[in-house]
Protein backbone atom coordinates (compact mmCIF):
# COMPACT_ATOMS: atom_id res chain seq x y z
CA UNK A 1 0.00 0.00 0.00
CA UNK A 2 1.52 3.35 -1.04
CA UNK A 3 1.39 6.61 0.90
CA UNK A 4 -1.72 7.91 -0.86
CA UNK A 5 -3.63 4.68 -0.27
CA UNK A 6 -2.67 4.68 3.40
CA UNK A 7 -3.72 8.29 3.87
CA UNK A 8 -6.99 7.74 2.01
CA UNK A 9 -7.85 4.60 4.01
CA UNK A 10 -7.14 6.39 7.30
CA UNK A 11 -9.30 9.39 6.34
CA UNK A 12 -12.17 7.21 5.15
CA UNK A 13 -12.16 5.43 8.53
CA UNK A 14 -11.97 8.73 10.41
CA UNK A 15 -14.89 10.20 8.48
CA UNK A 16 -16.95 7.03 8.93
CA UNK A 17 -16.43 7.12 12.70
CA UNK A 18 -17.21 10.84 13.15
CA UNK A 19 -19.84 11.49 10.43
CA UNK A 20 -19.09 15.24 10.15
CA UNK A 21 -21.26 17.57 8.08
CA UNK A 22 -18.04 19.07 6.68
CA UNK A 23 -14.35 18.60 7.30
CA UNK A 24 -11.14 20.50 6.64
CA UNK A 25 -7.41 20.26 7.26
CA UNK A 26 -7.92 21.79 10.71
CA UNK A 27 -10.63 19.21 11.49
CA UNK A 28 -8.20 16.40 10.59
CA UNK A 29 -5.38 17.93 12.64
CA UNK A 30 -7.57 18.16 15.77
CA UNK A 31 -9.02 14.65 15.56
CA UNK A 32 -6.14 12.69 14.05
CA UNK A 33 -2.82 14.54 14.35
CA UNK A 34 -0.90 11.39 13.43
CA UNK A 35 -2.83 11.07 10.16
CA UNK A 36 -2.35 14.78 9.47
CA UNK A 37 1.41 14.57 10.03
CA UNK A 38 1.65 11.52 7.78
CA UNK A 39 -0.15 13.46 4.99
CA UNK A 40 1.99 16.55 5.60
CA UNK A 41 5.14 14.48 5.22
CA UNK A 42 4.27 12.27 2.26
CA UNK A 43 1.55 13.92 0.13
CA UNK A 44 3.06 17.12 -1.29
CA UNK A 45 2.19 19.21 -4.31
CA UNK A 46 4.66 20.11 -7.06
CA UNK A 47 5.07 23.63 -5.68
CA UNK A 48 5.18 22.76 -1.98
CA UNK A 49 2.47 22.42 0.61
CA UNK A 50 0.09 19.53 1.23
CA UNK A 51 -1.67 18.26 -1.88
CA UNK A 52 -5.19 18.21 -0.47
CA UNK A 53 -6.72 17.92 -3.94
CA UNK A 54 -5.04 14.56 -4.48
CA UNK A 55 -6.09 13.40 -1.03
CA UNK A 56 -9.74 14.41 -1.14
CA UNK A 57 -10.28 13.30 -4.73
CA UNK A 58 -9.20 9.80 -3.65
CA UNK A 59 -11.77 9.56 -0.87
CA UNK A 60 -15.14 7.89 -1.21
CA UNK A 61 -17.45 10.15 -3.27
CA UNK A 62 -19.84 10.76 -0.35
CA UNK A 63 -16.94 12.27 1.62
CA UNK A 64 -15.50 14.33 -1.24
CA UNK A 65 -18.57 16.58 -1.15
CA UNK A 66 -17.97 17.34 2.53
CA UNK A 67 -14.53 18.86 1.99
CA UNK A 68 -14.43 22.52 3.07
CA UNK A 69 -10.97 23.96 2.35
CA UNK A 70 -9.78 26.99 4.23
CA UNK A 71 -10.44 30.21 2.36
CA UNK A 72 -7.24 32.02 1.53
CA UNK A 73 -6.87 35.75 1.75
CA UNK A 74 -6.33 37.60 -1.47
CA UNK A 75 -2.66 37.16 -2.29
CA UNK A 76 -0.48 39.79 -3.88
CA UNK A 77 -0.23 39.09 -7.63
CA UNK A 78 3.11 37.79 -8.85
CA UNK A 79 4.66 36.00 -11.84
CA UNK A 80 6.63 32.80 -11.39
CA UNK A 81 7.27 30.64 -14.46
CA UNK A 82 9.10 28.01 -12.42
CA UNK A 83 5.94 27.07 -10.52
CA UNK A 84 4.19 26.35 -13.80
CA UNK A 85 7.17 24.41 -15.14
CA UNK A 86 7.25 22.13 -12.08
CA UNK A 87 3.64 21.14 -12.70
CA UNK A 88 3.82 20.78 -16.48
CA UNK A 89 7.18 18.98 -16.51
CA UNK A 90 5.74 16.22 -14.33
CA UNK A 91 3.13 15.52 -17.03
CA UNK A 92 5.09 16.66 -20.09
CA UNK A 93 4.41 13.47 -22.03
CA UNK A 94 0.69 13.68 -21.22
CA UNK A 95 -0.11 17.26 -22.15
CA UNK A 96 -1.93 16.03 -25.26
CA UNK A 97 -4.85 15.36 -22.89
CA UNK A 98 -5.84 19.02 -23.15
CA UNK A 99 -6.24 18.74 -26.93
CA UNK A 100 -7.31 15.15 -27.55
CA UNK A 101 -7.92 13.01 -24.44
CA UNK A 102 -8.26 9.37 -25.43
CA UNK A 103 -9.99 7.81 -22.44
CA UNK A 104 -11.21 8.29 -18.89
CA UNK A 105 -7.66 8.12 -17.52
CA UNK A 106 -6.62 10.98 -19.79
CA UNK A 107 -9.56 13.02 -18.51
CA UNK A 108 -8.45 12.40 -14.92
CA UNK A 109 -4.91 13.53 -15.74
CA UNK A 110 -6.29 16.60 -17.51
CA UNK A 111 -8.24 17.57 -14.41
CA UNK A 112 -5.31 16.89 -12.11
CA UNK A 113 -2.99 19.18 -14.08
CA UNK A 114 -5.66 21.86 -14.43
CA UNK A 115 -6.48 21.86 -10.72
CA UNK A 116 -2.78 22.09 -9.81
CA UNK A 117 -2.45 25.15 -12.03
CA UNK A 118 -5.69 26.63 -10.68
CA UNK A 119 -4.38 26.40 -7.11
CA UNK A 120 -1.21 28.24 -8.09
CA UNK A 121 -3.31 30.85 -9.89
CA UNK A 122 -5.45 31.27 -6.77
CA UNK A 123 -2.27 31.90 -4.81
CA UNK A 124 -1.68 34.92 -7.05
CA UNK A 125 0.48 33.65 -9.92
CA UNK A 126 -0.80 35.56 -12.96
CA UNK A 127 1.14 33.35 -15.37
CA UNK A 128 -0.66 30.28 -14.02
CA UNK A 129 -4.02 31.92 -14.67
CA UNK A 130 -3.00 32.64 -18.25
CA UNK A 131 -1.84 29.03 -18.63
CA UNK A 132 -5.16 27.65 -17.38
CA UNK A 133 -7.16 29.90 -19.70
CA UNK A 134 -5.11 28.77 -22.70
CA UNK A 135 -5.27 25.05 -21.90
CA UNK A 136 -8.96 24.92 -20.95
CA UNK A 137 -9.90 26.85 -24.07
CA UNK A 138 -9.12 23.73 -26.16
CA UNK A 139 -11.92 21.90 -24.37
CA UNK A 140 -14.30 24.85 -24.62
CA UNK A 141 -13.81 25.05 -28.39
CA UNK A 142 -14.64 21.36 -28.57
CA UNK A 143 -17.83 21.90 -26.57
CA UNK A 144 -18.93 24.64 -28.96
CA UNK A 145 -18.65 22.13 -31.80
CA UNK A 146 -20.19 19.19 -29.96
CA UNK A 147 -23.18 20.68 -28.14
CA UNK A 148 -25.78 22.81 -29.90
CA UNK A 149 -26.77 24.63 -26.70
CA UNK A 150 -23.12 25.60 -26.16
CA UNK A 151 -22.62 26.86 -29.69
CA UNK A 152 -24.43 30.08 -28.77
CA UNK A 153 -21.19 31.16 -27.11
CA UNK A 154 -19.58 31.60 -30.53
CA UNK A 155 -18.50 35.18 -31.03
CA UNK A 156 -18.46 35.84 -27.26
CA UNK A 157 -14.76 35.22 -26.63
CA UNK A 158 -14.40 38.04 -24.10
CA UNK A 159 -17.36 36.77 -22.07
CA UNK A 160 -16.01 33.21 -22.17
CA UNK A 161 -12.69 34.41 -20.80
CA UNK A 162 -14.43 36.39 -18.05
CA UNK A 163 -16.42 33.34 -16.93
CA UNK A 164 -13.34 31.15 -17.08
CA UNK A 165 -11.35 33.56 -14.93
CA UNK A 166 -14.22 33.63 -12.43
CA UNK A 167 -14.17 29.83 -12.33
CA UNK A 168 -10.46 29.93 -11.55
CA UNK A 169 -11.03 32.36 -8.66
CA UNK A 170 -14.06 30.56 -7.20
CA UNK A 171 -13.13 26.91 -7.61
CA UNK A 172 -13.10 25.23 -4.20
CA UNK A 173 -14.46 21.71 -4.53
CA UNK A 174 -12.03 18.94 -5.45
CA UNK A 175 -14.24 17.55 -8.23
CA UNK A 176 -13.64 18.05 -11.93
CA UNK A 177 -12.64 21.60 -12.79
CA UNK A 178 -13.67 21.01 -16.40
CA UNK A 179 -17.15 19.91 -15.31
CA UNK A 180 -17.38 23.06 -13.20
CA UNK A 181 -16.47 25.25 -16.19
CA UNK A 182 -18.87 23.35 -18.45
CA UNK A 183 -21.82 23.81 -16.08
CA UNK A 184 -20.96 27.47 -15.57
CA UNK A 185 -21.03 28.16 -19.31
CA UNK A 186 -24.12 25.99 -19.78
CA UNK A 187 -26.15 27.92 -17.22
CA UNK A 188 -24.76 31.36 -18.07
CA UNK A 189 -25.39 30.79 -21.77
CA UNK A 190 -29.13 30.22 -21.49
CA UNK A 191 -29.90 33.89 -22.04
CA UNK A 192 -27.58 34.31 -25.02
CA UNK A 193 -29.17 34.62 -28.43
CA UNK A 194 -26.97 32.79 -30.96
CA UNK A 195 -25.46 34.70 -33.85
CA UNK A 196 -26.85 33.99 -37.30
CA UNK A 197 -24.14 34.47 -39.87
CA UNK A 198 -25.04 36.07 -43.18
CA UNK A 199 -23.09 37.41 -46.10
CA UNK A 200 -23.30 40.99 -47.35
CA UNK A 201 -23.17 39.50 -50.83
CA UNK A 202 -26.61 37.96 -50.26
CA UNK A 203 -29.50 39.59 -52.14
CA UNK A 204 -31.86 41.79 -50.13
CA UNK A 205 -34.80 39.63 -51.20
CA UNK A 206 -35.18 36.38 -53.05
CA UNK A 207 -36.10 38.11 -56.32
CA UNK A 208 -33.99 41.23 -55.82
CA UNK A 209 -31.03 42.39 -57.88
CA UNK A 210 -29.82 44.60 -55.07
CA UNK A 211 -27.45 43.09 -52.48
CA UNK A 212 -27.11 43.84 -48.78
CA UNK A 213 -23.70 45.40 -49.29
CA UNK A 214 -25.35 48.08 -51.46
CA UNK A 215 -27.15 49.47 -48.41
CA UNK A 216 -24.12 49.67 -46.08
CA UNK A 217 -23.00 53.24 -45.41
CA UNK A 218 -20.67 55.07 -43.06
CA UNK A 219 -22.35 57.56 -40.74
CA UNK A 220 -19.92 60.54 -40.51
CA UNK A 221 -21.56 61.84 -37.30
CA UNK A 222 -21.17 58.65 -35.26
CA UNK A 223 -18.42 56.94 -37.29
CA UNK A 224 -20.58 53.82 -37.29
CA UNK A 225 -21.22 51.41 -40.12
CA UNK A 226 -25.00 51.16 -40.57
CA UNK A 227 -27.59 49.87 -42.98
CA UNK A 228 -29.56 52.53 -44.78
CA UNK A 229 -33.23 52.11 -45.58
CA UNK A 230 -34.10 50.39 -48.80
CA UNK A 231 -37.19 50.36 -50.87
CA UNK A 232 -37.25 46.60 -50.49
CA UNK A 233 -37.68 44.65 -47.29
CA UNK A 234 -35.00 42.12 -46.47
CA UNK A 235 -36.23 38.59 -46.31
C-alpha positions as CSV (number, residue, x, y, z in Angstrom):
1,X,0.0,0.0,0.0
2,X,1.5,3.4,-1.0
3,X,1.4,6.6,0.9
4,X,-1.7,7.9,-0.9
5,X,-3.6,4.7,-0.3
6,X,-2.7,4.7,3.4
7,X,-3.7,8.3,3.9
8,X,-7.0,7.7,2.0
9,X,-7.8,4.6,4.0
10,X,-7.1,6.4,7.3
11,X,-9.3,9.4,6.3
12,X,-12.2,7.2,5.1
13,X,-12.2,5.4,8.5
14,X,-12.0,8.7,10.4
15,X,-14.9,10.2,8.5
16,X,-16.9,7.0,8.9
17,X,-16.4,7.1,12.7
18,X,-17.2,10.8,13.2
19,X,-19.8,11.5,10.4
20,X,-19.1,15.2,10.1
21,X,-21.3,17.6,8.1
22,X,-18.0,19.1,6.7
23,X,-14.3,18.6,7.3
24,X,-11.1,20.5,6.6
25,X,-7.4,20.3,7.3
26,X,-7.9,21.8,10.7
27,X,-10.6,19.2,11.5
28,X,-8.2,16.4,10.6
29,X,-5.4,17.9,12.6
30,X,-7.6,18.2,15.8
31,X,-9.0,14.7,15.6
32,X,-6.1,12.7,14.1
33,X,-2.8,14.5,14.4
34,X,-0.9,11.4,13.4
35,X,-2.8,11.1,10.2
36,X,-2.3,14.8,9.5
37,X,1.4,14.6,10.0
38,X,1.7,11.5,7.8
39,X,-0.2,13.5,5.0
40,X,2.0,16.5,5.6
41,X,5.1,14.5,5.2
42,X,4.3,12.3,2.3
43,X,1.6,13.9,0.1
44,X,3.1,17.1,-1.3
45,X,2.2,19.2,-4.3
46,X,4.7,20.1,-7.1
47,X,5.1,23.6,-5.7
48,X,5.2,22.8,-2.0
49,X,2.5,22.4,0.6
50,X,0.1,19.5,1.2
51,X,-1.7,18.3,-1.9
52,X,-5.2,18.2,-0.5
53,X,-6.7,17.9,-3.9
54,X,-5.0,14.6,-4.5
55,X,-6.1,13.4,-1.0
56,X,-9.7,14.4,-1.1
57,X,-10.3,13.3,-4.7
58,X,-9.2,9.8,-3.7
59,X,-11.8,9.6,-0.9
60,X,-15.1,7.9,-1.2
61,X,-17.5,10.2,-3.3
62,X,-19.8,10.8,-0.4
63,X,-16.9,12.3,1.6
64,X,-15.5,14.3,-1.2
65,X,-18.6,16.6,-1.2
66,X,-18.0,17.3,2.5
67,X,-14.5,18.9,2.0
68,X,-14.4,22.5,3.1
69,X,-11.0,24.0,2.4
70,X,-9.8,27.0,4.2
71,X,-10.4,30.2,2.4
72,X,-7.2,32.0,1.5
73,X,-6.9,35.7,1.8
74,X,-6.3,37.6,-1.5
75,X,-2.7,37.2,-2.3
76,X,-0.5,39.8,-3.9
77,X,-0.2,39.1,-7.6
78,X,3.1,37.8,-8.9
79,X,4.7,36.0,-11.8
80,X,6.6,32.8,-11.4
81,X,7.3,30.6,-14.5
82,X,9.1,28.0,-12.4
83,X,5.9,27.1,-10.5
84,X,4.2,26.3,-13.8
85,X,7.2,24.4,-15.1
86,X,7.3,22.1,-12.1
87,X,3.6,21.1,-12.7
88,X,3.8,20.8,-16.5
89,X,7.2,19.0,-16.5
90,X,5.7,16.2,-14.3
91,X,3.1,15.5,-17.0
92,X,5.1,16.7,-20.1
93,X,4.4,13.5,-22.0
94,X,0.7,13.7,-21.2
95,X,-0.1,17.3,-22.2
96,X,-1.9,16.0,-25.3
97,X,-4.8,15.4,-22.9
98,X,-5.8,19.0,-23.2
99,X,-6.2,18.7,-26.9
100,X,-7.3,15.1,-27.5
101,X,-7.9,13.0,-24.4
102,X,-8.3,9.4,-25.4
103,X,-10.0,7.8,-22.4
104,X,-11.2,8.3,-18.9
105,X,-7.7,8.1,-17.5
106,X,-6.6,11.0,-19.8
107,X,-9.6,13.0,-18.5
108,X,-8.5,12.4,-14.9
109,X,-4.9,13.5,-15.7
110,X,-6.3,16.6,-17.5
111,X,-8.2,17.6,-14.4
112,X,-5.3,16.9,-12.1
113,X,-3.0,19.2,-14.1
114,X,-5.7,21.9,-14.4
115,X,-6.5,21.9,-10.7
116,X,-2.8,22.1,-9.8
117,X,-2.4,25.2,-12.0
118,X,-5.7,26.6,-10.7
119,X,-4.4,26.4,-7.1
120,X,-1.2,28.2,-8.1
121,X,-3.3,30.9,-9.9
122,X,-5.5,31.3,-6.8
123,X,-2.3,31.9,-4.8
124,X,-1.7,34.9,-7.1
125,X,0.5,33.6,-9.9
126,X,-0.8,35.6,-13.0
127,X,1.1,33.4,-15.4
128,X,-0.7,30.3,-14.0
129,X,-4.0,31.9,-14.7
130,X,-3.0,32.6,-18.2
131,X,-1.8,29.0,-18.6
132,X,-5.2,27.7,-17.4
133,X,-7.2,29.9,-19.7
134,X,-5.1,28.8,-22.7
135,X,-5.3,25.1,-21.9
136,X,-9.0,24.9,-20.9
137,X,-9.9,26.8,-24.1
138,X,-9.1,23.7,-26.2
139,X,-11.9,21.9,-24.4
140,X,-14.3,24.9,-24.6
141,X,-13.8,25.1,-28.4
142,X,-14.6,21.4,-28.6
143,X,-17.8,21.9,-26.6
144,X,-18.9,24.6,-29.0
145,X,-18.6,22.1,-31.8
146,X,-20.2,19.2,-30.0
147,X,-23.2,20.7,-28.1
148,X,-25.8,22.8,-29.9
149,X,-26.8,24.6,-26.7
150,X,-23.1,25.6,-26.2
151,X,-22.6,26.9,-29.7
152,X,-24.4,30.1,-28.8
153,X,-21.2,31.2,-27.1
154,X,-19.6,31.6,-30.5
155,X,-18.5,35.2,-31.0
156,X,-18.5,35.8,-27.3
157,X,-14.8,35.2,-26.6
158,X,-14.4,38.0,-24.1
159,X,-17.4,36.8,-22.1
160,X,-16.0,33.2,-22.2
161,X,-12.7,34.4,-20.8
162,X,-14.4,36.4,-18.1
163,X,-16.4,33.3,-16.9
164,X,-13.3,31.1,-17.1
165,X,-11.4,33.6,-14.9
166,X,-14.2,33.6,-12.4
167,X,-14.2,29.8,-12.3
168,X,-10.5,29.9,-11.5
169,X,-11.0,32.4,-8.7
170,X,-14.1,30.6,-7.2
171,X,-13.1,26.9,-7.6
172,X,-13.1,25.2,-4.2
173,X,-14.5,21.7,-4.5
174,X,-12.0,18.9,-5.5
175,X,-14.2,17.6,-8.2
176,X,-13.6,18.0,-11.9
177,X,-12.6,21.6,-12.8
178,X,-13.7,21.0,-16.4
179,X,-17.1,19.9,-15.3
180,X,-17.4,23.1,-13.2
181,X,-16.5,25.3,-16.2
182,X,-18.9,23.4,-18.5
183,X,-21.8,23.8,-16.1
184,X,-21.0,27.5,-15.6
185,X,-21.0,28.2,-19.3
186,X,-24.1,26.0,-19.8
187,X,-26.2,27.9,-17.2
188,X,-24.8,31.4,-18.1
189,X,-25.4,30.8,-21.8
190,X,-29.1,30.2,-21.5
191,X,-29.9,33.9,-22.0
192,X,-27.6,34.3,-25.0
193,X,-29.2,34.6,-28.4
194,X,-27.0,32.8,-31.0
195,X,-25.5,34.7,-33.8
196,X,-26.8,34.0,-37.3
197,X,-24.1,34.5,-39.9
198,X,-25.0,36.1,-43.2
199,X,-23.1,37.4,-46.1
200,X,-23.3,41.0,-47.3
201,X,-23.2,39.5,-50.8
202,X,-26.6,38.0,-50.3
203,X,-29.5,39.6,-52.1
204,X,-31.9,41.8,-50.1
205,X,-34.8,39.6,-51.2
206,X,-35.2,36.4,-53.1
207,X,-36.1,38.1,-56.3
208,X,-34.0,41.2,-55.8
209,X,-31.0,42.4,-57.9
210,X,-29.8,44.6,-55.1
211,X,-27.4,43.1,-52.5
212,X,-27.1,43.8,-48.8
213,X,-23.7,45.4,-49.3
214,X,-25.3,48.1,-51.5
215,X,-27.1,49.5,-48.4
216,X,-24.1,49.7,-46.1
217,X,-23.0,53.2,-45.4
218,X,-20.7,55.1,-43.1
219,X,-22.3,57.6,-40.7
220,X,-19.9,60.5,-40.5
221,X,-21.6,61.8,-37.3
222,X,-21.2,58.7,-35.3
223,X,-18.4,56.9,-37.3
224,X,-20.6,53.8,-37.3
225,X,-21.2,51.4,-40.1
226,X,-25.0,51.2,-40.6
227,X,-27.6,49.9,-43.0
228,X,-29.6,52.5,-44.8
229,X,-33.2,52.1,-45.6
230,X,-34.1,50.4,-48.8
231,X,-37.2,50.4,-50.9
232,X,-37.2,46.6,-50.5
233,X,-37.7,44.6,-47.3
234,X,-35.0,42.1,-46.5
235,X,-36.2,38.6,-46.3
